[in-house]
Amino acid sequence: MGRIIKALVVLVILGFIGLTVFAYLGDLGPQQSEVKKPVVLNAD
């Protein structure tokens, strides 16, 4: 029983470390692009 708990704790720690590394090194930002769209104003 103790081995299972130790293995589970190790997996949780490794998962947390992996998530932290991905958050810092992964590309989590949105893709940016310039959008040009004509606007028609009805100002009479």
PLY file of the C-alpha trace (Angstrom):
ply
format ascii 1.0
element vertex 44
property float x
property float y
property float z
element edge 43
property int vertex1
property int vertex2
end_header
0.00 0.00 0.00
2.85 2.36 0.79
4.40 1.84 -2.65
1.21 2.90 -4.39
0.98 6.10 -2.34
4.65 6.91 -3.00
4.18 6.29 -6.72
1.08 8.49 -6.75
2.91 11.31 -4.94
5.82 11.07 -7.39
3.45 11.20 -10.37
1.65 14.25 -8.95
4.95 16.05 -8.36
6.20 15.19 -11.86
2.91 16.36 -13.37
3.12 19.65 -11.48
6.71 20.18 -12.62
5.76 19.35 -16.22
2.83 21.76 -16.13
5.03 24.51 -14.71
7.69 23.99 -17.39
5.05 24.00 -20.14
3.54 27.22 -18.78
6.90 28.99 -18.90
8.25 27.53 -22.14
5.09 26.75 -24.11
3.49 29.21 -26.49
0.37 30.16 -24.57
-0.14 33.60 -26.11
-2.84 34.34 -28.67
-1.91 34.68 -32.32
-1.87 38.31 -33.33
-2.56 39.63 -36.80
-3.49 43.01 -38.24
-7.07 43.29 -39.48
-8.13 46.07 -41.84
-11.82 46.47 -42.50
-13.45 49.45 -44.22
-16.11 51.30 -42.27
-18.97 53.21 -43.93
-20.20 56.17 -41.87
-23.61 57.70 -42.59
-22.83 61.21 -41.44
-25.05 63.63 -43.39
0 1
1 2
2 3
3 4
4 5
5 6
6 7
7 8
8 9
9 10
10 11
11 12
12 13
13 14
14 15
15 16
16 17
17 18
18 19
19 20
20 21
21 22
22 23
23 24
24 25
25 26
26 27
27 28
28 29
29 30
30 31
31 32
32 33
33 34
34 35
35 36
36 37
37 38
38 39
39 40
40 41
41 42
42 43
